[in-house]
Amino acid sequence: MKLAGRMGRLGTESACDVLAGAEALEGSGRKVIHFEIREPDFDTPQHEAAMEALRSGQTNESSTSSVPVAGRKPTTGLGP
């Protein structure tokens, strides 16, 4: 398939760079806990609030405007 020349200017996903670095450290004998693009090296801790959220269908990411920020009133993204 012929691609546009500008496709060659695209870089790699930075998470792939982090994974490559982590694997290099592991290969040199360092213990690495992976948080980049693979499954974590540990089981998810049991937490009742998290389990209840899953059971009630709260499985989507929130928008950044709904995340509380110290000293600022939360916004809805619908206007001033």
ChimeraX commands (.cxc) that place a marker at each C-alpha (Angstrom):
marker #1 position 0.00,0.00,0.00 radius 0.5
marker #1 position 1.38,3.42,-0.89 radius 0.5
marker #1 position 1.27,5.90,1.99 radius 0.5
marker #1 position 1.64,9.66,1.92 radius 0.5
marker #1 position 5.22,10.85,2.48 radius 0.5
marker #1 position 4.20,12.76,5.59 radius 0.5
marker #1 position 3.42,9.44,7.29 radius 0.5
marker #1 position 7.18,9.02,7.69 radius 0.5
marker #1 position 7.22,12.01,10.05 radius 0.5
marker #1 position 5.07,10.25,12.62 radius 0.5
marker #1 position 6.96,9.20,15.72 radius 0.5
marker #1 position 6.45,6.19,17.91 radius 0.5
marker #1 position 4.09,6.05,20.85 radius 0.5
marker #1 position 6.07,7.14,23.91 radius 0.5
marker #1 position 4.67,4.21,25.91 radius 0.5
marker #1 position 6.53,1.90,23.50 radius 0.5
marker #1 position 9.76,3.77,24.29 radius 0.5
marker #1 position 9.10,3.38,28.02 radius 0.5
marker #1 position 8.44,-0.36,27.57 radius 0.5
marker #1 position 11.69,-0.78,25.60 radius 0.5
marker #1 position 13.63,0.99,28.35 radius 0.5
marker #1 position 11.97,-1.10,31.07 radius 0.5
marker #1 position 12.74,-4.31,29.21 radius 0.5
marker #1 position 16.37,-3.22,28.79 radius 0.5
marker #1 position 16.62,-2.64,32.55 radius 0.5
marker #1 position 15.05,-6.04,33.18 radius 0.5
marker #1 position 17.53,-7.64,30.80 radius 0.5
marker #1 position 20.39,-6.15,32.81 radius 0.5
marker #1 position 19.06,-7.80,35.97 radius 0.5
marker #1 position 17.07,-4.92,37.48 radius 0.5
marker #1 position 13.67,-5.67,39.04 radius 0.5
marker #1 position 11.01,-3.67,37.19 radius 0.5
marker #1 position 7.35,-3.19,38.05 radius 0.5
marker #1 position 5.60,-2.52,34.74 radius 0.5
marker #1 position 3.07,0.31,34.54 radius 0.5
marker #1 position 3.41,1.11,30.85 radius 0.5
marker #1 position 1.45,-0.83,28.20 radius 0.5
marker #1 position 1.21,-4.35,29.56 radius 0.5
marker #1 position -0.88,-5.88,32.28 radius 0.5
marker #1 position 0.49,-4.97,35.73 radius 0.5
marker #1 position 2.77,-7.49,37.46 radius 0.5
marker #1 position 0.35,-7.74,40.39 radius 0.5
marker #1 position -3.28,-8.50,41.05 radius 0.5
marker #1 position -5.71,-5.64,41.50 radius 0.5
marker #1 position -6.28,-5.10,45.22 radius 0.5
marker #1 position -9.76,-5.82,46.51 radius 0.5
marker #1 position -11.61,-2.64,47.28 radius 0.5
marker #1 position -15.32,-2.66,47.95 radius 0.5
marker #1 position -16.00,0.85,46.54 radius 0.5
marker #1 position -14.33,-0.10,43.28 radius 0.5
marker #1 position -16.25,-3.37,43.10 radius 0.5
marker #1 position -19.57,-1.59,43.71 radius 0.5
marker #1 position -18.76,0.94,40.98 radius 0.5
marker #1 position -18.12,-1.92,38.55 radius 0.5
marker #1 position -21.31,-3.72,39.56 radius 0.5
marker #1 position -23.34,-0.56,39.00 radius 0.5
marker #1 position -21.89,-0.01,35.53 radius 0.5
marker #1 position -19.55,2.90,36.30 radius 0.5
marker #1 position -16.87,1.65,33.92 radius 0.5
marker #1 position -16.17,4.68,31.72 radius 0.5
marker #1 position -13.46,7.28,32.11 radius 0.5
marker #1 position -14.50,10.65,33.45 radius 0.5
marker #1 position -13.90,13.83,31.51 radius 0.5
marker #1 position -11.14,16.05,32.81 radius 0.5
marker #1 position -13.68,18.76,33.59 radius 0.5
marker #1 position -15.28,16.50,36.21 radius 0.5
marker #1 position -12.06,15.89,38.13 radius 0.5
marker #1 position -11.93,18.10,41.25 radius 0.5
marker #1 position -9.07,20.61,41.32 radius 0.5
marker #1 position -8.11,22.30,44.59 radius 0.5
marker #1 position -9.45,25.83,44.76 radius 0.5
marker #1 position -11.60,25.60,41.62 radius 0.5
marker #1 position -15.30,24.96,41.22 radius 0.5
marker #1 position -16.08,21.86,39.10 radius 0.5
marker #1 position -17.39,22.62,35.62 radius 0.5
marker #1 position -19.82,20.79,33.39 radius 0.5
marker #1 position -18.17,21.84,30.14 radius 0.5
marker #1 position -21.50,23.40,29.07 radius 0.5
marker #1 position -20.66,27.04,29.52 radius 0.5
marker #1 position -19.42,29.60,32.04 radius 0.5
marker link #1:1,2 radius 0.2
marker link #1:2,3 radius 0.2
marker link #1:3,4 radius 0.2
marker link #1:4,5 radius 0.2
marker link #1:5,6 radius 0.2
marker link #1:6,7 radius 0.2
marker link #1:7,8 radius 0.2
marker link #1:8,9 radius 0.2
marker link #1:9,10 radius 0.2
marker link #1:10,11 radius 0.2
marker link #1:11,12 radius 0.2
marker link #1:12,13 radius 0.2
marker link #1:13,14 radius 0.2
marker link #1:14,15 radius 0.2
marker link #1:15,16 radius 0.2
marker link #1:16,17 radius 0.2
marker link #1:17,18 radius 0.2
marker link #1:18,19 radius 0.2
marker link #1:19,20 radius 0.2
marker link #1:20,21 radius 0.2
marker link #1:21,22 radius 0.2
marker link #1:22,23 radius 0.2
marker link #1:23,24 radius 0.2
marker link #1:24,25 radius 0.2
marker link #1:25,26 radius 0.2
marker link #1:26,27 radius 0.2
marker link #1:27,28 radius 0.2
marker link #1:28,29 radius 0.2
marker link #1:29,30 radius 0.2
marker link #1:30,31 radius 0.2
marker link #1:31,32 radius 0.2
marker link #1:32,33 radius 0.2
marker link #1:33,34 radius 0.2
marker link #1:34,35 radius 0.2
marker link #1:35,36 radius 0.2
marker link #1:36,37 radius 0.2
marker link #1:37,38 radius 0.2
marker link #1:38,39 radius 0.2
marker link #1:39,40 radius 0.2
marker link #1:40,41 radius 0.2
marker link #1:41,42 radius 0.2
marker link #1:42,43 radius 0.2
marker link #1:43,44 radius 0.2
marker link #1:44,45 radius 0.2
marker link #1:45,46 radius 0.2
marker link #1:46,47 radius 0.2
marker link #1:47,48 radius 0.2
marker link #1:48,49 radius 0.2
marker link #1:49,50 radius 0.2
marker link #1:50,51 radius 0.2
marker link #1:51,52 radius 0.2
marker link #1:52,53 radius 0.2
marker link #1:53,54 radius 0.2
marker link #1:54,55 radius 0.2
marker link #1:55,56 radius 0.2
marker link #1:56,57 radius 0.2
marker link #1:57,58 radius 0.2
marker link #1:58,59 radius 0.2
marker link #1:59,60 radius 0.2
marker link #1:60,61 radius 0.2
marker link #1:61,62 radius 0.2
marker link #1:62,63 radius 0.2
marker link #1:63,64 radius 0.2
marker link #1:64,65 radius 0.2
marker link #1:65,66 radius 0.2
marker link #1:66,67 radius 0.2
marker link #1:67,68 radius 0.2
marker link #1:68,69 radius 0.2
marker link #1:69,70 radius 0.2
marker link #1:70,71 radius 0.2
marker link #1:71,72 radius 0.2
marker link #1:72,73 radius 0.2
marker link #1:73,74 radius 0.2
marker link #1:74,75 radius 0.2
marker link #1:75,76 radius 0.2
marker link #1:76,77 radius 0.2
marker link #1:77,78 radius 0.2
marker link #1:78,79 radius 0.2
marker link #1:79,80 radius 0.2
view
